[in-house]
Amino acid sequence: MLQVVLPGILFGLMSNFHCLGMCGPFALSLPVQQKSGIGKALSVAFYQIGRISTYVVLGVLFGYFGKSVTVAGLQQIISITAGILIIVTVLIPKIGSLLQQFIPVNKMFLPLNKIIAHFYKNQSLPGYFIIGNLNGLFPCGMVYLAIAAAFSTGNVASSALFMLGFGLGTLPAMVAVTLMGQWMSFGLRKKFNNISPYFFALVGVLLIMRGMGLNIPYVSPSLEVPPIEAHDVHCH
């Protein structure tokens, strides 16, 4: 369990700079500033639990498909290909811009904004949980990369645990922005955002290494060769 959760936590910690730069506005808008004491703490806790719960569910879903890919023997190819695409996108930012033009992701998530607006007014603890759930579905480069890494585990449980670790790793930045974001200037958040491409590139390298199966614990575990079934052995 630890060998799956720990890489997820480390991945989440690496994502903190991106969270501070990109997710800051959303976290800042969470209506908890007017609350005090236990009310604020519970609201933030329910929001974070909802967000991480969505990551775990995504881990289960993509882990299921990843398992099928592993059976088909494509896990290694997908991991290396994903890593190369990430690095190319970082080196040539225009590719990312073109993808956004052809795939209007932001427009696809507009209905979620209306639902979130309703719960913003409600401000109940279940409402904060649902806001966290929906926030976990919004477009985020680091979440996409975490899903790609979880997908490459080729196992439903491992994928879910990796995404759980990822969510836990992002807690420091997300909680800090929610509680103390008003003291973070726009310039500071912009600097954090400028650092993000380096972490994207690092994740790309890690995915390539993972696909190569270099027998490096946590980073690039050796690829398991499926056992040969008895009925697959033919005598001549």
Backbone bond lengths (Angstrom), bond angles and torsions (degrees), N, CA, C in turn:
res aa  C-N    CA-C-N  psi(-1)  N-CA   C-N-CA  omega(-1)  CA-C   N-CA-C  phi
1 M - - - 1.474 - - 1.527 111.45 -
2 L 1.355 116.04 -46.95 1.459 120.26 -177.71 1.515 111.83 -62.56
3 Q 1.341 116.77 -35.50 1.464 119.74 -177.45 1.529 112.07 -68.52
4 V 1.341 117.26 -12.82 1.467 120.74 176.44 1.528 110.30 -101.70
5 V 1.340 116.53 -42.62 1.461 120.76 -177.42 1.529 110.88 -68.24
6 L 1.341 116.79 -41.34 1.459 120.33 -176.47 1.531 113.10 -59.79
7 P 1.355 119.46 -47.50 1.465 118.63 175.93 1.526 112.23 -59.78
8 G 1.345 116.36 -35.75 1.461 119.26 177.61 1.512 111.57 -63.92
9 I 1.345 117.02 -42.49 1.464 121.33 178.12 1.524 110.52 -62.62
10 L 1.318 116.64 -45.12 1.468 120.49 179.02 1.523 111.07 -61.91
11 F 1.328 115.92 -40.05 1.469 120.70 177.44 1.526 109.54 -62.77
12 G 1.339 117.10 -42.66 1.454 121.12 178.47 1.517 111.83 -63.91
13 L 1.328 116.95 -40.65 1.465 120.53 178.51 1.525 110.72 -63.82
14 M 1.330 116.66 -37.92 1.462 120.26 176.81 1.528 111.18 -64.45
15 S 1.335 115.74 -26.49 1.458 120.50 -177.16 1.522 113.04 -81.25
16 N 1.342 117.19 -6.84 1.463 119.93 -173.90 1.523 113.41 -59.96
17 F 1.342 116.99 -37.18 1.453 119.30 178.64 1.522 111.13 -63.78
18 H 1.338 114.88 -40.35 1.467 119.11 177.29 1.526 110.57 -65.37
19 C 1.333 117.08 -41.39 1.470 121.39 179.58 1.520 110.93 -60.92
20 L 1.325 116.42 -42.94 1.462 120.27 -179.49 1.520 111.50 -64.45
21 G 1.347 115.91 -35.03 1.458 119.03 -177.61 1.516 114.47 -83.66
22 M 1.351 117.06 -41.30 1.455 120.52 -172.25 1.524 113.94 -100.29
23 C 1.328 116.75 -40.94 1.471 120.02 -175.99 1.519 112.17 -88.08
24 G 1.340 116.29 -3.98 1.457 120.59 -178.73 1.519 114.44 -53.67
25 P 1.351 118.73 -50.61 1.465 119.57 -178.09 1.520 113.61 -57.53
26 F 1.338 117.20 -40.22 1.467 119.80 -179.64 1.520 110.33 -66.85
27 A 1.348 115.95 -46.26 1.463 119.93 -179.47 1.523 110.91 -64.53
28 L 1.330 116.32 -36.20 1.466 120.11 179.48 1.523 111.82 -65.81
29 S 1.323 115.97 -32.08 1.470 120.01 -176.85 1.522 112.74 -78.44
30 L 1.342 117.50 -9.15 1.463 120.25 179.45 1.533 109.39 -60.69
31 P 1.330 118.04 123.62 1.468 121.01 -173.42 1.529 113.58 -75.80
32 V 1.342 115.93 70.95 1.463 119.64 178.18 1.524 112.43 -121.68
33 Q 1.344 115.73 -9.67 1.459 118.54 -174.55 1.526 112.63 -63.25
34 Q 1.339 116.11 -31.08 1.463 119.58 -178.70 1.516 112.32 -78.21
35 K 1.329 116.40 -10.83 1.466 119.96 178.95 1.519 109.88 -86.00
36 S 1.309 116.31 165.80 1.456 119.45 179.72 1.521 110.22 -140.66
37 G 1.332 116.06 153.27 1.454 121.71 174.28 1.507 114.69 59.58
38 I 1.332 115.40 -131.04 1.449 122.66 -174.54 1.518 112.66 -63.33
39 G 1.344 116.93 -31.42 1.459 120.79 179.52 1.515 111.72 -63.88
40 K 1.329 117.08 -43.60 1.466 121.04 178.61 1.527 110.47 -67.54
41 A 1.332 116.75 -42.84 1.462 120.63 -178.66 1.528 111.06 -62.24
42 L 1.331 117.09 -43.78 1.460 120.78 -179.79 1.528 110.96 -66.56
43 S 1.328 116.86 -40.05 1.465 120.74 -179.72 1.527 110.75 -61.95
44 V 1.335 115.58 -46.09 1.457 120.59 179.74 1.534 109.76 -65.40
45 A 1.343 117.17 -40.17 1.466 121.22 -179.67 1.522 111.02 -63.05
46 F 1.333 117.49 -45.49 1.466 120.68 -179.65 1.527 110.45 -64.94
47 Y 1.324 116.97 -38.50 1.468 121.17 177.95 1.525 110.49 -62.16
48 Q 1.334 116.94 -47.61 1.458 121.01 -178.29 1.528 111.79 -67.42
49 I 1.320 117.28 -39.47 1.469 120.69 177.78 1.528 110.00 -62.56
50 G 1.338 116.46 -41.01 1.463 120.18 177.87 1.514 111.56 -63.10
51 R 1.333 117.05 -42.35 1.468 121.78 -179.28 1.522 110.77 -64.23
52 I 1.327 116.77 -47.04 1.462 120.63 -178.67 1.528 111.09 -68.30
53 S 1.334 116.55 -33.33 1.472 119.91 177.53 1.521 110.75 -60.66
54 T 1.318 116.53 -40.17 1.470 120.31 177.95 1.523 110.50 -63.29
55 Y 1.337 117.01 -40.71 1.467 119.92 178.30 1.529 110.99 -60.83
56 V 1.333 116.16 -41.12 1.466 120.06 -179.68 1.523 110.36 -64.43
57 V 1.341 116.64 -42.69 1.469 120.64 178.75 1.530 110.02 -62.21
58 L 1.330 116.63 -42.40 1.467 119.93 176.89 1.526 110.37 -62.05
59 G 1.341 116.04 -37.65 1.455 119.94 177.31 1.518 111.88 -61.88
60 V 1.338 116.38 -40.75 1.462 120.66 178.72 1.533 110.19 -63.70
61 L 1.332 116.19 -46.66 1.466 120.53 -177.54 1.525 111.90 -62.75
62 F 1.330 116.02 -49.85 1.461 118.87 -177.83 1.523 111.53 -74.57
63 G 1.334 116.97 -26.08 1.457 119.85 174.81 1.509 111.27 -65.71
64 Y 1.332 116.16 -35.70 1.469 120.95 178.31 1.529 110.24 -62.46
65 F 1.348 116.05 -45.52 1.463 119.48 178.69 1.528 110.91 -70.15
66 G 1.345 115.41 -35.24 1.460 119.27 178.03 1.512 112.43 -63.19
67 K 1.336 115.89 -34.58 1.465 120.23 177.34 1.522 110.84 -62.64
68 S 1.331 115.79 -41.81 1.466 120.07 178.16 1.521 111.00 -63.70
69 V 1.346 115.33 -38.40 1.460 119.97 179.75 1.530 110.60 -65.76
70 T 1.350 115.15 -39.72 1.462 119.49 179.79 1.522 110.79 -62.14
71 V 1.335 115.36 -43.04 1.458 120.14 178.71 1.526 110.42 -60.42
72 A 1.343 115.49 -36.02 1.467 119.79 -179.02 1.532 112.20 -80.12
73 G 1.343 116.95 -6.26 1.460 120.63 178.22 1.516 114.03 79.09
74 L 1.344 117.95 21.06 1.465 121.19 -176.89 1.530 113.43 -103.88
75 Q 1.327 117.34 -0.79 1.459 121.27 -175.55 1.522 111.88 -56.28
76 Q 1.316 117.31 -46.66 1.461 122.44 -177.46 1.522 111.10 -62.50
77 I 1.332 116.38 -45.09 1.469 120.96 -178.38 1.522 110.88 -63.82
78 I 1.344 117.22 -43.15 1.461 120.96 -177.89 1.524 110.84 -65.69
79 S 1.333 117.88 -41.57 1.447 121.57 -179.36 1.534 110.99 -62.38
80 I 1.322 116.92 -46.33 1.470 121.09 -179.49 1.518 110.64 -67.00
81 T 1.339 117.01 -42.35 1.466 120.67 179.54 1.519 111.20 -62.43
82 A 1.343 117.03 -43.50 1.467 121.12 179.07 1.524 110.37 -61.51
83 G 1.325 116.61 -42.03 1.465 120.18 179.32 1.518 112.24 -62.85
84 I 1.339 116.23 -42.89 1.470 120.16 179.35 1.528 110.68 -63.82
85 L 1.336 116.90 -44.33 1.471 120.61 -179.89 1.521 111.31 -61.24
86 I 1.329 116.91 -39.52 1.462 120.37 179.64 1.527 110.58 -63.65
87 I 1.326 116.62 -46.23 1.467 120.53 -179.16 1.526 111.00 -64.03
88 V 1.329 116.61 -42.03 1.470 120.28 178.86 1.525 110.59 -62.66
89 T 1.345 116.70 -40.11 1.465 120.47 179.39 1.520 111.50 -64.82
90 V 1.343 116.63 -36.11 1.468 120.45 178.19 1.523 110.51 -69.43
91 L 1.341 116.96 -42.90 1.462 121.27 -178.23 1.525 111.96 -71.19
92 I 1.347 115.76 -30.78 1.473 119.65 -179.60 1.535 107.85 -125.00
93 P 1.338 117.36 83.10 1.473 121.79 -175.90 1.519 114.30 -55.25
94 K 1.344 117.16 -26.54 1.465 119.96 -178.05 1.528 111.75 -61.51
95 I 1.329 116.37 -27.87 1.465 119.76 178.95 1.521 109.79 -63.07
96 G 1.343 115.92 -43.74 1.457 120.18 178.06 1.515 111.68 -61.80
97 S 1.347 116.07 -39.64 1.463 120.25 179.17 1.524 111.42 -64.88
98 L 1.335 116.17 -40.06 1.464 120.02 178.93 1.524 111.06 -65.05
99 L 1.324 116.70 -39.63 1.463 120.22 178.72 1.521 110.86 -62.55
100 Q 1.341 116.88 -38.57 1.458 120.65 178.75 1.523 111.52 -65.99
101 Q 1.329 116.68 -31.58 1.465 120.07 179.15 1.528 110.92 -71.28
102 F 1.331 116.58 -40.65 1.462 120.58 -177.78 1.525 112.55 -80.54
103 I 1.348 115.89 -26.69 1.473 120.20 179.60 1.527 107.84 -120.05
104 P 1.335 118.17 92.49 1.470 121.53 -177.07 1.531 112.14 -71.50
105 V 1.331 115.64 72.54 1.463 120.75 -174.38 1.523 111.96 -59.98
106 N 1.335 116.26 -44.70 1.473 119.98 -176.85 1.528 112.25 -59.55
107 K 1.332 116.48 -39.22 1.466 119.85 179.42 1.527 110.91 -67.83
108 M 1.323 116.31 -32.17 1.463 120.31 -179.03 1.531 111.40 -65.37
109 F 1.329 116.44 -24.92 1.462 120.25 -175.83 1.526 113.29 -101.96
110 L 1.320 117.12 8.22 1.470 120.76 179.43 1.531 112.76 -58.07
111 P 1.358 119.71 -40.46 1.472 119.16 178.42 1.529 113.16 -58.01
112 L 1.329 117.08 -30.55 1.460 119.93 179.24 1.526 111.45 -65.93
113 N 1.333 115.88 -33.11 1.465 119.51 179.46 1.523 111.44 -61.35
114 K 1.336 116.39 -37.99 1.465 120.08 -179.46 1.531 110.75 -67.16
115 I 1.338 115.82 -39.64 1.463 119.61 179.05 1.524 110.24 -66.32
116 I 1.322 115.98 -42.66 1.466 120.34 179.81 1.520 110.80 -62.98
117 A 1.344 116.88 -40.57 1.461 120.93 179.41 1.524 111.12 -58.47
118 H 1.330 116.30 -38.01 1.470 120.69 178.70 1.524 110.67 -62.47
119 F 1.337 117.36 -45.44 1.460 120.65 -177.57 1.530 111.93 -75.99
120 Y 1.332 117.03 -22.36 1.461 119.89 173.39 1.532 109.94 -61.83
121 K 1.312 115.43 -39.25 1.465 119.82 179.76 1.518 110.83 -73.82
122 N 1.328 115.98 -34.62 1.459 121.11 -177.52 1.525 111.84 -66.76
123 Q 1.323 116.60 -48.36 1.469 124.82 176.99 1.534 113.13 56.11
124 S 1.322 116.97 37.13 1.465 120.83 173.72 1.521 108.14 -95.84
125 L 1.331 117.53 163.17 1.461 120.48 -179.83 1.532 111.54 -61.85
126 P 1.356 119.62 -44.68 1.465 119.07 174.72 1.531 111.85 -59.94
127 G 1.351 115.77 -32.59 1.454 119.97 178.29 1.519 111.74 -64.82
128 Y 1.329 116.55 -41.67 1.470 120.04 177.53 1.535 110.56 -64.15
129 F 1.336 116.15 -36.32 1.464 120.74 177.73 1.527 110.01 -62.22
130 I 1.325 116.94 -44.80 1.465 121.09 -179.20 1.529 110.59 -68.41
131 I 1.329 117.38 -37.52 1.467 120.22 175.81 1.524 109.34 -59.30
132 G 1.344 116.40 -42.42 1.454 120.37 177.30 1.520 111.47 -63.19
133 N 1.340 116.41 -42.12 1.466 120.91 176.48 1.521 111.13 -54.74
134 L 1.322 115.47 -50.39 1.462 120.58 -175.92 1.528 111.42 -70.59
135 N 1.327 116.82 -35.16 1.462 120.11 177.45 1.527 110.55 -60.40
136 G 1.331 116.45 -34.93 1.454 120.47 178.97 1.517 113.69 -66.32
137 L 1.348 116.67 -15.25 1.464 121.09 -179.54 1.526 112.85 -94.83
138 F 1.340 116.93 -12.50 1.458 119.39 -175.70 1.526 111.11 -70.65
139 P 1.341 117.07 152.70 1.465 121.38 -178.74 1.527 111.60 -56.91
140 C 1.317 116.63 128.03 1.465 121.95 178.38 1.522 107.94 -155.22
141 G 1.315 116.11 123.05 1.450 120.64 -177.47 1.515 113.28 -58.74
142 M 1.332 117.02 -41.87 1.458 119.72 -178.17 1.525 111.77 -68.49
143 V 1.323 116.74 -34.85 1.472 119.63 176.58 1.522 109.66 -65.45
144 Y 1.330 116.69 -41.34 1.461 120.32 178.24 1.531 110.64 -60.17
145 L 1.338 115.76 -41.96 1.457 119.93 179.72 1.531 111.05 -67.14
146 A 1.336 115.91 -38.96 1.467 119.91 177.65 1.522 110.45 -62.66
147 I 1.335 116.09 -40.55 1.470 120.17 178.36 1.531 110.20 -63.85
148 A 1.339 116.26 -40.53 1.469 119.58 179.08 1.525 109.99 -62.24
149 A 1.335 117.18 -41.29 1.463 121.04 178.85 1.521 110.46 -67.19
150 A 1.343 116.56 -41.84 1.463 120.52 179.17 1.528 110.41 -65.02
151 F 1.320 116.08 -40.20 1.466 122.05 179.12 1.527 110.80 -58.94
152 S 1.342 115.30 -37.73 1.461 119.60 -175.73 1.520 112.87 -74.54
153 T 1.354 117.57 -8.46 1.466 118.87 177.21 1.519 111.06 -69.15
154 G 1.341 116.82 -26.35 1.459 120.79 176.58 1.511 114.54 71.18
155 N 1.349 116.32 21.47 1.461 120.28 -177.26 1.518 108.75 -148.73
156 V 1.328 118.05 134.12 1.464 121.71 -176.33 1.519 111.49 -61.61
157 A 1.326 117.29 -49.96 1.466 121.11 -178.28 1.520 111.13 -63.80
158 S 1.323 117.48 -43.81 1.462 121.33 -179.67 1.522 111.13 -64.60
159 S 1.322 116.44 -39.83 1.458 121.05 179.08 1.527 110.70 -63.71
160 A 1.332 116.74 -44.17 1.465 120.97 179.18 1.521 110.92 -64.79
161 L 1.330 117.14 -42.01 1.463 121.15 -179.76 1.530 111.06 -66.91
162 F 1.330 116.49 -37.05 1.467 119.80 177.57 1.527 110.13 -62.44
163 M 1.332 117.15 -44.66 1.465 121.05 -179.80 1.532 110.88 -68.11
164 L 1.343 117.10 -33.26 1.466 119.78 174.03 1.527 109.99 -62.13
165 G 1.334 116.10 -46.26 1.459 120.29 177.70 1.520 111.65 -61.29
166 F 1.334 116.05 -41.05 1.466 120.22 178.11 1.526 110.95 -58.99
167 G 1.329 116.54 -46.30 1.455 120.50 179.40 1.515 111.79 -61.34
168 L 1.331 116.87 -42.90 1.468 120.56 178.90 1.527 110.99 -64.26
169 G 1.335 115.87 -36.59 1.453 119.78 179.81 1.524 113.81 -67.27
170 T 1.337 116.47 -27.49 1.466 119.66 -179.75 1.535 112.67 -85.25
171 L 1.330 116.95 -5.99 1.469 120.40 -177.07 1.532 114.07 -57.60
172 P 1.343 119.37 -45.85 1.469 118.38 -177.48 1.522 113.80 -52.90
173 A 1.347 116.21 -47.93 1.458 119.71 -177.81 1.524 111.35 -69.36
174 M 1.327 117.50 -44.55 1.457 120.93 -175.80 1.528 111.87 -66.87
175 V 1.335 116.85 -40.96 1.464 119.69 178.40 1.528 110.55 -68.97
176 A 1.333 116.29 -39.75 1.464 120.35 -179.75 1.527 110.96 -62.22
177 V 1.338 116.39 -43.98 1.467 119.88 -179.76 1.522 110.63 -65.84
178 T 1.328 116.92 -40.94 1.465 120.24 -178.08 1.526 111.69 -65.07
179 L 1.331 116.76 -41.50 1.463 120.70 -174.60 1.521 113.65 -89.98
180 M 1.354 116.30 -31.93 1.468 118.84 -173.93 1.521 112.69 -127.41
181 G 1.329 116.74 14.82 1.456 120.62 -175.12 1.512 114.71 -61.93
182 Q 1.334 116.98 -26.56 1.453 119.13 -178.12 1.527 112.33 -65.15
183 W 1.349 116.11 -16.68 1.467 119.54 178.67 1.519 111.90 -95.42
184 M 1.348 116.65 -0.60 1.460 120.15 178.09 1.525 109.27 -96.59
185 S 1.300 116.14 119.44 1.458 120.06 -178.13 1.519 110.88 -73.51
186 F 1.332 115.79 160.34 1.460 120.90 177.76 1.524 110.16 -61.91
187 G 1.329 116.75 -37.71 1.463 121.08 179.97 1.516 112.17 -62.18
188 L 1.344 115.91 -39.44 1.454 120.00 179.47 1.522 110.80 -66.71
189 R 1.345 115.92 -43.47 1.461 119.45 179.12 1.527 110.78 -64.44
190 K 1.332 116.63 -34.22 1.461 120.62 178.60 1.531 110.74 -65.68
191 K 1.335 115.93 -38.16 1.469 119.82 178.27 1.520 110.32 -63.67
192 F 1.339 115.90 -41.13 1.463 119.74 177.41 1.520 110.33 -61.57
193 N 1.337 115.32 -40.21 1.466 119.76 -178.93 1.527 111.43 -66.18
194 N 1.341 116.75 -33.12 1.472 120.45 179.73 1.524 112.11 -68.15
195 I 1.331 115.99 -22.04 1.466 120.22 179.54 1.532 111.22 -79.38
196 S 1.328 116.43 -23.09 1.468 121.99 -173.29 1.525 114.64 -51.51
197 P 1.358 120.14 -44.57 1.470 119.05 -177.53 1.522 113.64 -55.90
198 Y 1.330 117.23 -32.94 1.460 119.70 179.73 1.535 111.08 -65.44
199 F 1.335 115.56 -35.97 1.457 119.24 178.28 1.528 111.03 -73.45
200 F 1.336 116.18 -35.15 1.463 119.74 174.68 1.535 109.78 -59.41
201 A 1.334 115.93 -46.25 1.465 120.28 -179.52 1.524 110.87 -63.13
202 L 1.339 116.83 -40.60 1.455 120.94 179.43 1.525 110.89 -61.77
203 V 1.346 115.89 -41.93 1.469 119.96 178.40 1.527 110.07 -63.94
204 G 1.343 116.79 -38.82 1.460 120.56 177.45 1.522 111.13 -58.93
205 V 1.318 116.15 -44.05 1.468 120.96 178.51 1.530 110.38 -62.84
206 L 1.342 116.55 -42.86 1.465 120.79 -179.23 1.534 111.46 -63.34
207 L 1.344 115.96 -38.73 1.467 119.45 178.61 1.528 110.90 -65.70
208 I 1.334 116.45 -39.02 1.465 120.27 177.69 1.522 110.14 -63.97
209 M 1.337 115.42 -44.69 1.467 120.06 179.19 1.527 111.02 -63.17
210 R 1.337 115.78 -38.71 1.462 119.56 179.82 1.533 110.29 -63.39
211 G 1.328 115.35 -41.12 1.456 119.19 179.75 1.521 113.20 -68.17
212 M 1.334 116.73 -24.48 1.460 120.38 -178.64 1.526 111.88 -79.69
213 G 1.354 117.42 -15.91 1.466 119.86 178.05 1.515 113.27 58.11
214 L 1.337 117.76 58.28 1.463 122.82 -174.69 1.524 113.80 -84.54
215 N 1.326 116.46 5.07 1.470 121.37 179.17 1.536 112.07 62.90
216 I 1.341 116.00 37.70 1.462 121.94 174.52 1.522 106.91 -102.67
217 P 1.325 118.94 117.31 1.467 120.93 -176.91 1.523 112.94 -52.22
218 Y 1.334 116.49 136.20 1.464 125.39 177.98 1.533 112.96 71.34
219 V 1.324 117.88 -40.11 1.467 121.43 -174.12 1.523 111.66 -87.63
220 S 1.325 116.62 -51.50 1.464 121.11 -176.93 1.526 109.77 -142.93
221 P 1.356 116.32 72.64 1.467 119.29 -179.02 1.514 111.51 -63.80
222 S 1.326 115.22 150.70 1.457 119.15 179.85 1.516 109.69 -64.89
223 L 1.311 115.97 144.85 1.453 121.51 -178.28 1.515 109.91 -77.55
224 E 1.337 114.34 132.38 1.452 118.86 179.93 1.526 109.98 -83.63
225 V 1.308 115.48 131.03 1.464 120.19 178.24 1.518 108.40 -89.91
226 P 1.333 118.82 122.09 1.455 120.85 -179.27 1.525 111.05 -57.17
227 P 1.337 116.70 136.77 1.462 119.17 179.60 1.518 111.78 -64.81
228 I 1.319 116.07 148.53 1.462 120.88 -179.67 1.517 109.10 -81.30
229 E 1.303 115.12 123.41 1.455 119.54 179.34 1.520 110.13 -73.61
230 A 1.329 114.82 151.26 1.464 119.80 -177.29 1.516 112.28 -58.04
231 H 1.329 115.14 -38.22 1.465 118.04 -175.92 1.527 112.45 -75.06
232 D 1.377 115.53 -8.23 1.462 118.57 178.38 1.523 112.20 -88.37
233 V 1.339 116.65 -9.49 1.457 121.00 -178.63 1.537 109.34 -90.09
234 H 1.308 114.92 124.48 1.471 119.13 -178.06 1.527 109.18 -118.91
235 C 1.280 116.37 130.33 1.469 121.33 177.95 1.518 109.55 -95.35
236 H 1.317 115.16 139.82 1.465 119.61 179.27 1.527 109.33 -118.21
